[in-house]
Amino acid sequence: MSHKIVFLDRETLDANVRKPNFPHEYTEHAQTAPDQIVERLKGATICITNKVPLREATL
């Protein structure tokens, strides 16, 4: 199984993020507005977020 990993707000985290060593597709977005969350997470199996809130209604 290959995972689709989406990092919603890479610009907000000043740290090295290592890519996993399992099959994956990795996408980083500098920032994500609330109205972009659903579209960007379509098909994602893993979401990484620092400041972007994932509300119940969105999920």
NORSULJO-V168678 format. One record per residue. N is the residue number from 0. OMEGA is omega as a letter, one per 20 degrees, with the letter a starting at -180 (999 if undefined). D_CENTER is the distance of its C-alpha to the mean C-alpha in whole Angstrom. Layout:
((N:OMEGA:D_CENTER) (N:OMEGA:D_CENTER))
This chain:
((0:r:18) (1:a:15) (2:r:12) (3:a:9) (4:r:6) (5:r:3) (6:a:3) (7:a:4) (8:a:7) (9:a:8) (10:a:12) (11:a:12) (12:a:12) (13:r:16) (14:r:15) (15:r:15) (16:a:12) (17:r:14) (18:a:13) (19:a:14) (20:r:17) (21:a:17) (22:a:16) (23:r:13) (24:a:11) (25:r:9) (26:r:7) (27:r:7) (28:r:8) (29:r:10) (30:r:10) (31:r:9) (32:a:12) (33:a:13) (34:r:14) (35:a:11) (36:a:9) (37:a:11) (38:a:11) (39:a:8) (40:r:7) (41:r:10) (42:a:11) (43:r:8) (44:r:9) (45:r:7) (46:r:4) (47:r:4) (48:r:6) (49:a:9) (50:a:11) (51:r:9) (52:r:11) (53:a:11) (54:r:14) (55:a:16) (56:r:17) (57:a:14) (58:999:13))
